[in-house]
Amino acid sequence: MATPCNSISAGSILIYLLKGNPYVFEINYFIFFGGILSSYLLAWMLFKKE
């Protein structure tokens, strides 16, 4: 299950690239944690289904 890892790395890359702007950083923080949360929820739903 590579989905959580992918969203974590994508989020950290986004944060790393846009570190200079504090407003953009806050938005990416939301996207970053939203991505982790949704991917874990998706993984949990897939596991529950089986």
C-alpha positions in Angstrom: 0.0 0.0 0.0 2.1 2.9 -1.3 -0.6 5.6 -1.2 0.2 7.1 2.2 3.9 7.2 1.5 3.3 8.9 -1.9 1.1 11.7 -0.4 3.6 12.2 2.5 6.5 12.6 0.0 4.5 14.8 -2.3 3.4 17.0 0.6 6.9 17.4 2.0 8.3 18.3 -1.5 5.5 20.9 -1.8 6.4 22.3 1.6 10.1 22.3 0.8 9.6 24.1 -2.6 7.3 26.8 -1.1 9.1 27.3 2.2 9.8 31.0 1.5 6.1 32.1 1.5 4.5 31.6 5.0 0.9 31.9 3.6 1.6 29.3 0.9 3.2 27.2 3.5 0.1 27.2 5.7 -2.1 26.2 2.7 0.3 23.4 1.8 0.2 22.2 5.4 -3.5 21.7 5.0 -3.1 19.9 1.7 -0.3 17.8 3.2 -2.3 16.6 6.2 -5.4 16.3 4.2 -3.6 14.1 1.7 -2.3 11.8 4.5 -5.6 11.6 6.2 -7.6 10.9 3.1 -5.1 8.3 1.8 -5.1 6.5 5.2 -8.9 6.5 5.2 -8.9 5.1 1.7 -6.5 2.4 2.7 -8.6 1.5 5.8 -11.7 1.4 3.6 -10.0 -1.0 1.2 -8.8 -3.2 4.0 -12.2 -3.2 5.6 -13.8 -4.2 2.3 -11.7 -7.4 2.0 
